[in-house]
Amino acid sequence: MNSKEKLEVIVKAADSKRAHNIVALNVHEVSLMADYFVIMDAASNRQVKSIADEVADQAEEAGISVKEVEGKDTAKWILLDLGDVIVHVFQEDEREYYNLEKLWSDADSVDVSEWVKD
């Protein structure tokens, strides 16, 4: 499975748990650590955990290895390392504070609208 196919699995999984403002950045040209960053937020710690768990479960079902999960204790920002795709699930205020989209502004945005239900 290539990194774009992994990205689709991740976005659909996050959307199924009602993740807000899902953004995918193609960081392949600006970072050696991954091909894509996926950034999203949720209204509560419980929802952040639920989204992260669903992403991990759907990834494993699709044969994607979950290498590392960080931040589950506080659930303000959970990071999932899926190799060439890194997933960031934030609480809304944490996302605003860290503003990863600005930090990685050199990366191109990926249109994920066809994978997200309205």
C-alpha positions in Angstrom: 0.0 0.0 0.0 1.5 3.4 -1.0 1.4 6.4 1.2 -1.5 8.0 -0.6 -3.7 4.9 -0.1 -2.7 5.0 3.6 -3.7 8.7 3.7 -7.2 7.8 2.4 -7.6 5.1 5.1 -6.6 7.5 7.8 -8.8 10.4 6.7 -11.9 8.1 6.3 -11.3 6.6 9.8 -10.9 10.1 11.4 -14.0 11.3 9.6 -16.0 8.4 10.8 -15.4 9.6 14.4 -16.3 13.2 13.4 -12.9 14.7 13.5 -13.0 18.4 12.8 -11.0 20.4 10.2 -9.0 17.5 8.7 -6.0 18.8 6.8 -3.4 16.7 5.0 0.0 18.2 4.1 2.4 16.6 1.6 5.7 17.0 3.5 7.7 14.7 1.2 9.6 17.6 -0.3 10.2 19.5 3.0 10.8 16.7 5.5 12.7 13.4 5.6 10.4 12.0 8.3 7.2 11.3 6.3 5.3 11.8 3.1 2.2 13.2 4.7 1.1 14.9 7.9 -2.6 14.6 8.8 -3.8 17.2 11.3 -7.3 17.3 12.8 -9.0 18.4 16.0 -11.8 17.4 18.3 -13.9 19.1 21.0 -12.9 16.9 24.0 -10.3 14.5 25.4 -12.7 11.6 24.9 -13.2 12.4 21.2 -9.4 12.9 20.7 -8.9 9.4 22.1 -11.8 7.9 20.1 -10.4 9.3 16.8 -6.9 8.1 17.6 -8.1 4.7 18.5 -10.2 4.5 15.3 -7.3 5.6 13.1 -5.1 3.0 14.7 -7.7 0.2 14.4 -8.5 1.0 10.7 -4.8 1.3 9.9 -4.1 -2.1 11.4 -7.1 -3.7 9.6 -5.7 -2.3 6.3 -2.3 -3.8 7.0 -0.7 -0.5 8.0 1.8 -0.8 10.9 1.3 1.6 13.8 4.9 2.3 14.8 4.3 4.6 17.8 1.5 6.4 19.6 2.3 9.3 21.9 0.1 11.5 24.1 -2.7 9.1 24.9 -2.4 9.8 28.7 -3.5 13.5 28.4 -5.3 13.2 25.1 -4.7 16.9 24.3 -2.5 16.0 21.3 -2.1 12.4 20.2 0.5 11.6 17.6 0.4 8.4 15.6 3.4 7.3 13.6 2.3 5.2 10.7 5.7 5.3 8.9 5.3 7.5 5.9 2.1 9.1 7.4 2.1 11.0 10.7 -1.2 11.7 12.3 -1.8 14.6 14.8 -5.1 14.6 16.7 -5.5 17.7 18.8 -8.0 19.2 21.1 -9.1 22.5 19.5 -7.2 24.9 21.7 -4.0 22.8 21.5 -4.2 22.8 17.7 -4.5 26.6 17.7 -1.6 27.0 20.1 0.9 24.7 18.1 -0.4 25.8 14.7 1.4 23.0 12.8 -0.1 24.2 9.5 1.9 27.4 9.8 5.0 25.6 11.0 4.8 23.4 7.9 3.5 26.1 5.5 6.1 25.1 2.9 4.2 21.8 2.4 1.5 21.5 -0.2 -2.0 20.9 1.0 -3.7 17.7 -0.2 -7.4 17.8 -1.2 -9.1 15.2 1.1 -12.7 16.5 0.4 -13.7 13.3 -1.5 -12.9 11.2 1.5 -14.8 13.3 4.0 -18.6 13.2 4.4 -20.4 16.5 4.8 
